[in-house]
Amino acid sequence: MKIKNCLDKLASPSSNAFTLASLFRDVDLIRKTQPLIHNITNLVVMPTTANILLALGASPLMAHAQEELADIIQLAQALVINIGTLDKTWLASIEIAQQAALKRNIPIVFDPVGAGANTYRTTAALNIIKRGVNVIRGNASEIMALLDTSITTKGVESTQVSSNAVTSAQSLAQQYHCIVVVSGKIDFIVGESMFVALDYGTPLLTKVVGMGCSLTAMIACFLAVNPDRFNACVHAMAWMGLVSEKEKKKSHGPGSFYNELLDSFYAVQKKDLQPLLKTDITV
Protein backbone atom coordinates (compact mmCIF):
# COMPACT_ATOMS: atom_id res chain seq x y z
CA MET A 1 0.00 0.00 0.00
CA LYS A 2 1.45 3.35 -1.02
CA ILE A 3 0.29 6.86 -0.14
CA LYS A 4 1.89 9.87 -1.82
CA ASN A 5 2.84 12.99 0.09
CA CYS A 6 0.47 15.85 -0.62
CA LEU A 7 3.00 18.57 0.13
CA ASP A 8 6.78 18.63 0.41
CA LYS A 9 6.47 20.08 3.92
CA LEU A 10 4.43 17.12 5.17
CA ALA A 11 5.86 15.30 8.15
CA SER A 12 8.04 12.29 7.48
CA PRO A 13 6.41 8.88 7.93
CA SER A 14 7.42 7.11 11.11
CA SER A 15 9.37 3.88 10.78
CA ASN A 16 8.18 2.96 14.28
CA ALA A 17 4.67 1.77 13.50
CA PHE A 18 3.89 -1.35 15.52
CA THR A 19 4.58 -5.03 15.98
CA LEU A 20 2.19 -7.65 17.28
CA ALA A 21 4.44 -8.01 20.32
CA SER A 22 4.18 -4.30 21.18
CA LEU A 23 0.46 -4.26 20.38
CA PHE A 24 -0.29 -7.18 22.71
CA ARG A 25 1.87 -5.69 25.46
CA ASP A 26 -0.64 -2.85 25.57
CA VAL A 27 -3.65 -5.15 25.24
CA ASP A 28 -2.40 -7.38 28.05
CA LEU A 29 -1.88 -4.32 30.26
CA ILE A 30 -5.42 -3.14 29.58
CA ARG A 31 -6.77 -6.58 30.42
CA LYS A 32 -4.66 -6.76 33.58
CA THR A 33 -5.15 -3.24 34.97
CA GLN A 34 -8.70 -2.54 33.73
CA PRO A 35 -8.23 1.25 33.44
CA LEU A 36 -11.24 3.40 34.28
CA ILE A 37 -12.19 5.42 31.20
CA HIS A 38 -14.52 8.35 31.85
CA ASN A 39 -16.72 9.01 28.84
CA ILE A 40 -18.72 12.16 28.29
CA THR A 41 -20.11 10.77 25.10
CA ASN A 42 -23.27 10.94 23.06
CA LEU A 43 -26.50 9.21 23.98
CA VAL A 44 -26.69 7.23 20.74
CA VAL A 45 -23.49 5.26 21.29
CA MET A 46 -23.20 4.76 25.06
CA PRO A 47 -24.13 1.03 25.18
CA THR A 48 -21.97 0.20 22.14
CA THR A 49 -18.97 2.03 23.51
CA ALA A 50 -19.36 0.54 26.98
CA ASN A 51 -19.63 -2.99 25.55
CA ILE A 52 -16.52 -2.57 23.41
CA LEU A 53 -14.43 -1.17 26.27
CA LEU A 54 -15.58 -3.99 28.55
CA ALA A 55 -14.71 -6.59 25.92
CA LEU A 56 -11.24 -5.10 25.55
CA GLY A 57 -10.76 -5.24 29.31
CA ALA A 58 -11.21 -1.62 30.39
CA SER A 59 -13.76 -0.20 32.83
CA PRO A 60 -16.08 2.29 31.09
CA LEU A 61 -17.85 5.00 33.06
CA MET A 62 -20.50 7.17 31.40
CA ALA A 63 -21.24 10.23 33.53
CA HIS A 64 -22.03 13.85 32.73
CA ALA A 65 -23.79 15.25 35.81
CA GLN A 66 -21.86 18.39 36.71
CA GLU A 67 -22.14 17.72 40.45
CA GLU A 68 -20.04 14.52 40.30
CA LEU A 69 -17.53 15.21 37.54
CA ALA A 70 -14.70 16.53 39.72
CA ASP A 71 -14.85 13.42 41.90
CA ILE A 72 -15.03 11.03 38.96
CA ILE A 73 -12.00 12.55 37.25
CA GLN A 74 -9.96 11.81 40.39
CA LEU A 75 -10.59 8.09 39.76
CA ALA A 76 -10.22 7.97 35.98
CA GLN A 77 -7.15 7.04 33.95
CA ALA A 78 -8.38 8.89 30.84
CA LEU A 79 -11.17 11.20 29.69
CA VAL A 80 -13.13 10.83 26.44
CA ILE A 81 -15.08 13.82 25.11
CA ASN A 82 -17.63 13.26 22.34
CA ILE A 83 -20.04 15.93 21.05
CA GLY A 84 -22.40 13.70 19.07
CA THR A 85 -25.56 14.76 20.95
CA LEU A 86 -24.62 18.33 21.69
CA ASP A 87 -26.35 20.92 23.86
CA LYS A 88 -25.30 23.71 26.23
CA THR A 89 -25.64 21.51 29.33
CA TRP A 90 -23.36 18.92 27.72
CA LEU A 91 -20.82 21.64 26.91
CA ALA A 92 -20.81 22.90 30.50
CA SER A 93 -20.15 19.37 31.76
CA ILE A 94 -17.39 18.89 29.23
CA GLU A 95 -15.61 22.05 30.39
CA ILE A 96 -15.74 21.01 34.05
CA ALA A 97 -14.41 17.53 33.34
CA GLN A 98 -11.79 18.80 30.91
CA GLN A 99 -10.39 21.35 33.36
CA ALA A 100 -10.18 18.68 36.05
CA ALA A 101 -8.46 16.25 33.69
CA LEU A 102 -5.97 18.90 32.61
CA LYS A 103 -5.17 19.59 36.26
CA ARG A 104 -4.54 15.87 36.87
CA ASN A 105 -2.67 15.50 33.57
CA ILE A 106 -4.56 12.40 32.49
CA PRO A 107 -5.01 11.77 28.73
CA ILE A 108 -7.89 13.58 27.02
CA VAL A 109 -9.23 12.17 23.75
CA PHE A 110 -11.68 14.27 21.75
CA ASP A 111 -14.12 13.21 19.03
CA PRO A 112 -15.41 16.27 17.11
CA VAL A 113 -18.53 14.47 15.85
CA GLY A 114 -20.17 16.37 13.03
CA ALA A 115 -17.66 19.24 12.93
CA GLY A 116 -18.44 21.15 9.76
CA ALA A 117 -22.18 20.44 9.92
CA ASN A 118 -22.90 23.91 11.31
CA THR A 119 -21.20 26.85 12.99
CA TYR A 120 -22.42 25.96 16.51
CA ARG A 121 -20.94 22.48 16.39
CA THR A 122 -17.66 23.52 14.79
CA THR A 123 -17.17 26.39 17.22
CA ALA A 124 -17.87 24.11 20.19
CA ALA A 125 -15.29 21.63 18.90
CA LEU A 126 -12.64 24.32 18.48
CA ASN A 127 -13.25 25.68 21.99
CA ILE A 128 -12.68 22.21 23.44
CA ILE A 129 -9.47 21.79 21.45
CA LYS A 130 -8.18 25.22 22.49
CA ARG A 131 -8.60 24.34 26.19
CA GLY A 132 -6.28 21.38 25.65
CA VAL A 133 -6.55 17.80 24.39
CA ASN A 134 -3.99 15.07 23.78
CA VAL A 135 -5.67 13.33 20.84
CA ILE A 136 -8.29 14.34 18.28
CA ARG A 137 -9.94 11.44 16.42
CA GLY A 138 -12.32 12.07 13.56
CA ASN A 139 -13.15 11.28 9.97
CA ALA A 140 -11.57 13.25 7.16
CA SER A 141 -14.23 15.93 6.73
CA GLU A 142 -14.46 16.53 10.49
CA ILE A 143 -10.70 17.05 10.74
CA MET A 144 -10.59 19.30 7.68
CA ALA A 145 -13.57 21.36 8.90
CA LEU A 146 -11.66 22.30 12.05
CA LEU A 147 -9.34 24.35 9.84
CA ASP A 148 -11.48 25.19 6.80
CA THR A 149 -15.06 26.41 7.20
CA SER A 150 -15.81 25.60 3.55
CA ILE A 151 -15.60 21.88 4.37
CA THR A 152 -18.97 20.40 5.29
CA THR A 153 -20.08 17.05 6.65
CA LYS A 154 -23.06 14.87 5.76
CA GLY A 155 -24.51 14.29 9.20
CA VAL A 156 -21.74 12.39 10.94
CA GLU A 157 -20.45 10.82 7.73
CA SER A 158 -17.29 11.94 5.99
CA THR A 159 -17.49 13.68 2.64
CA GLN A 160 -13.73 13.32 2.13
CA VAL A 161 -11.27 10.44 1.85
CA SER A 162 -8.81 10.18 4.73
CA SER A 163 -5.68 11.00 2.69
CA ASN A 164 -7.14 14.43 1.87
CA ALA A 165 -7.05 15.32 5.57
CA VAL A 166 -3.41 14.53 6.34
CA THR A 167 -2.08 18.06 5.88
CA SER A 168 -4.98 19.47 7.93
CA ALA A 169 -4.22 16.90 10.62
CA GLN A 170 -0.59 17.94 10.76
CA SER A 171 -1.54 21.61 11.00
CA LEU A 172 -3.84 20.84 13.93
CA ALA A 173 -1.16 18.69 15.58
CA GLN A 174 1.40 21.47 15.34
CA GLN A 175 -0.96 24.26 16.36
CA TYR A 176 -2.40 22.48 19.41
CA HIS A 177 0.54 20.17 20.27
CA CYS A 178 -1.55 17.03 20.06
CA ILE A 179 -1.93 13.86 18.00
CA VAL A 180 -4.58 13.79 15.29
CA VAL A 181 -6.05 10.49 14.13
CA VAL A 182 -7.92 10.43 10.82
CA SER A 183 -9.98 7.29 10.38
CA GLY A 184 -11.18 6.00 7.05
CA LYS A 185 -10.40 3.32 4.49
CA ILE A 186 -6.80 4.11 5.36
CA ASP A 187 -6.15 5.40 8.88
CA PHE A 188 -3.59 8.12 9.58
CA ILE A 189 -2.01 8.81 12.95
CA VAL A 190 -0.40 12.25 12.72
CA GLY A 191 1.95 13.92 15.20
CA GLU A 192 3.79 17.21 15.01
CA SER A 193 6.70 15.70 13.10
CA MET A 194 5.69 12.21 11.95
CA PHE A 195 2.79 10.08 10.88
CA VAL A 196 1.79 6.48 10.30
CA ALA A 197 -0.64 5.10 7.72
CA LEU A 198 -2.47 1.84 8.46
CA ASP A 199 -4.46 -0.12 5.89
CA TYR A 200 -6.62 -2.46 7.99
CA GLY A 201 -10.32 -2.82 8.65
CA THR A 202 -13.56 -3.44 6.79
CA PRO A 203 -16.44 -1.34 5.39
CA LEU A 204 -18.70 -3.14 7.86
CA LEU A 205 -17.37 -0.74 10.50
CA THR A 206 -19.42 1.99 8.79
CA LYS A 207 -22.62 -0.09 9.04
CA VAL A 208 -22.81 -0.31 12.85
CA VAL A 209 -23.71 2.81 14.83
CA GLY A 210 -21.00 3.91 17.23
CA MET A 211 -17.93 2.23 15.80
CA GLY A 212 -16.06 5.51 15.28
CA CYS A 213 -17.07 6.84 18.68
CA SER A 214 -16.04 3.55 20.28
CA LEU A 215 -12.71 3.75 18.47
CA THR A 216 -12.12 7.14 20.11
CA ALA A 217 -12.78 5.58 23.53
CA MET A 218 -10.52 2.66 22.64
CA ILE A 219 -7.67 5.10 21.99
CA ALA A 220 -8.15 6.32 25.56
CA CYS A 221 -7.70 2.74 26.83
CA PHE A 222 -4.33 2.43 25.13
CA LEU A 223 -3.27 5.89 26.32
CA ALA A 224 -4.08 4.82 29.87
CA VAL A 225 -1.45 2.06 29.78
CA ASN A 226 1.17 3.38 27.34
CA PRO A 227 3.02 6.64 28.14
CA ASP A 228 4.19 6.90 24.52
CA ARG A 229 1.04 8.57 23.28
CA PHE A 230 1.84 8.35 19.57
CA ASN A 231 2.47 4.61 19.73
CA ALA A 232 -0.61 4.15 21.90
CA CYS A 233 -2.71 5.72 19.14
CA VAL A 234 -1.06 3.51 16.51
CA HIS A 235 -1.79 0.43 18.63
CA ALA A 236 -5.44 1.38 19.12
CA MET A 237 -6.00 1.91 15.41
CA ALA A 238 -4.16 -1.29 14.51
CA TRP A 239 -6.21 -3.23 17.09
CA MET A 240 -9.56 -2.07 15.72
CA GLY A 241 -8.42 -2.55 12.14
CA LEU A 242 -6.92 -6.01 12.55
CA VAL A 243 -9.67 -7.46 14.73
CA SER A 244 -12.44 -6.10 12.50
CA GLU A 245 -10.70 -7.42 9.40
CA LYS A 246 -10.48 -10.84 11.01
CA GLU A 247 -14.16 -10.90 11.94
CA LYS A 248 -15.55 -9.74 8.61
CA LYS A 249 -14.91 -13.24 7.24
CA LYS A 250 -17.28 -14.78 9.80
CA SER A 251 -20.01 -12.18 9.47
CA HIS A 252 -23.14 -12.18 7.31
CA GLY A 253 -23.95 -8.52 7.88
CA PRO A 254 -23.77 -5.70 10.44
CA GLY A 255 -25.58 -7.57 13.22
CA SER A 256 -23.43 -10.67 13.24
CA PHE A 257 -20.34 -8.55 12.65
CA TYR A 258 -20.90 -6.55 15.84
CA ASN A 259 -21.36 -9.69 17.92
CA GLU A 260 -18.29 -11.37 16.41
CA LEU A 261 -16.28 -8.19 16.99
CA LEU A 262 -17.20 -8.07 20.68
CA ASP A 263 -16.25 -11.71 21.16
CA SER A 264 -12.95 -11.19 19.36
CA PHE A 265 -11.98 -8.12 21.39
CA TYR A 266 -12.45 -10.32 24.45
CA ALA A 267 -10.65 -13.45 23.28
CA VAL A 268 -8.42 -12.81 20.25
CA GLN A 269 -4.81 -13.92 20.50
CA LYS A 270 -1.62 -12.87 18.75
CA LYS A 271 -1.60 -15.94 16.48
CA ASP A 272 -5.08 -15.03 15.20
CA LEU A 273 -3.89 -11.68 13.82
CA GLN A 274 -0.51 -12.72 12.46
CA PRO A 275 -1.84 -13.74 8.99
CA LEU A 276 -3.38 -10.29 8.50
CA LEU A 277 -0.20 -8.26 8.99
CA LYS A 278 0.98 -6.16 6.07
CA THR A 279 4.65 -5.29 5.65
CA ASP A 280 4.43 -2.80 2.78
CA ILE A 281 3.15 0.31 4.55
CA THR A 282 4.87 3.03 2.54
CA VAL A 283 4.01 6.69 2.56
Residue, then its C-alpha position, 0 to 999 in steps of 0.5 A: m500500500k502506497i500513499k503519496n505525500c500531498l506537500d513537500k512540507l508534510a511530516s516524514p512517515s514514522s518507521n516505528a509503527f507497531t509489531l504484534a508483540s508491542l500491540f499485545r503488550d498494551v492489550d495485556l496491560i489493559r486486560k490486567t489493569q482494567p483502566l477506568i475510562h470516563n466518557i462524556t459521550n453521546l447518547v446514541v453510542m453509550p451502550t456500544t462504547a461501553n460494551i466494546l471497552l468492557a470486551l477489551g478489558a477496560s472499565p467504562l464509566m459514562a457520567h455527565a452530571q456536573e455535580e459529580l464530575a470533579d470526583i469522577i475525574q480523580l478516579a479515571q485514567a483517561l477522559v473521552i469527550n464526544i459531542g455527538t448529541l450536543d447541547k449547552t448543558w453537555l458543553a458545560s459538563i465537558e468544560i468542568a471535566q476537561q479542566a479537572a483532567l488537565k489539572r490531573n494530567i490524564p489523557i484527554v481524547f476528543d471526538p469532534v462528531g459532526a464538525g463542519a455540519n454547522t457553525y455551533r458544532t464547529t465552534a464548540a469543537l474548536n473551543i474544546i481543542k483550544r482548552g487542551v486535548n492530547v488526541i483528536r480522532g475524527n473522519a476526514s471531513e471533520i478534521m478538515a472542517l476544524l481548519d477550513t469552514s468551507i468543508t462540510t459534513k453529511g450528518v456524521e459521515s465523511t465527505q472526504v477520503s482520509s488522505n485528503a485530511v493529512t495536511s490538515a491533521q498535521s496543522l492541527a497537531q502542530q498548532y495544538h501540540c496534540i496527536v490527530v487520528v484520521s480514520g477511514k479506508i486508510d487510517f492516519i495517525v499524525g503527530e507534530s513531526m511524523f505520521v503512520a498510515l495503516d491499511y486495515g479494517t472493513p467497510l462493515l465498521t461503517k454499518v454499525v452505529g457507534m464504531g467511530c465513537s467507540l474507536t475514540a474511547m478505545i484510543a483512551c484505553f491504550l493511552a491509559v497504559n502506554p506513556d508513549r502517546f503516539n504509539a498508543c494511538v497507533h496500537a489502538m488503530a491497529w487493534m480495531g483494524l486487525v480485529s475487525e478485518k479478522e471478523k468480517k470473514k465470519s459475518h453475514g452482515p452488520g448484526s453478526f459482525y458486531n457480535e463477532l467483533l465483541d467476542s474477538f476483542y475479548a478473546v483474540q490472541k496474537k496468532d489469530l492476527q498474524p496472517l493479517l499483517k501487512t509489511d508494505i506500509t509506505v508513505 
